[in-house]
Amino acid sequence: MDQETQEYYDNYFNLFMSDGWKQLMQDFNNNAVQINSVEAVKDADDVYFRKGQLNVLAHLLNMENIVSTNYDEANKSEEDD
């Protein structure tokens, strides 16, 4: 892995270890529960809006796993070469 790519991943891993990241993820988890509730839905447009919000939140909540998996795959590819 070249230096630039390694730095890219290191920056993410440092971010994921920070208290601020953990706090942000907890807030997003709480928001996802509220957004996922059908009790407050007004109409079909609101359902689609909430679906979009949940899609973005899911991506952010899974970001640590996504980056870690990509990092492992990149290292595995280099070992196979």
N, C-alpha and C positions, 0 to 999 in steps of 0.2 A: 504494500500500500504506500503510495507516495505521501510526502510530508503534508501536502495541502489537504488531502483526503483524511489523513489521520487527525489533523487539527480540526477539521469539520466535525468528526465524530467526538473528539475530546471535548469540544465546546458543548455539544449536546449532553454528553455524560456529566460534565460539570454542572450544567443547568439542571439536569434531573436530580442531582444530589442536593440542590439548594432548598432551604426552607421555603423560599418564595414560590418555587415550582410546586412543592407539596401543598402549600396553601392554595395556590391557584387551582390545582387539580381537585382539591376538596370542594372549593367553591363551584367548579364546573359540575362535579358530581351532584351537588345539591341542586344546582340549576336544572340539570338534566331530569331529575326526579319531578320537579315542578313543571317543566315544559312537557314532559311525557304524560302528564295527567290530562285525561279527556274532560274532566269536570269543567274546566275553564274555557273550552273550545267554543267559539262563537258560531263559526260556519265552516264550510269546506275550504275556503281560502286560508283560514286560520290553521286548519289541519296541515295543509301543504307548507305553510310558513313554519310551523312547529317541526315538521318533518325535516326541513332544511336546517333548522337550528340544531336538531338532534344529530344530523349527519355531521355537521361541523364539530359539535361537542364530542361525538364519538371518535372522530379523527384525532382531536387534541388529547382526549383521555387515553387513546392508544398510542400516542406519539412515542412514548418511551419504548414500548414493545416493537414498534415499527423500526425505529432507529437501531435498536439492539439486534433485531433480526437481520436488517440490512448489513450491519457491521459484521455479524457472524458469517453471513453469506459471502461478503467481500473477502474476509480472511480465509474462508474455506476455499474459495476460488483460487486464491494465491497459493495455498498449500497444495492444491491439485496440480498446479502448473509446474 
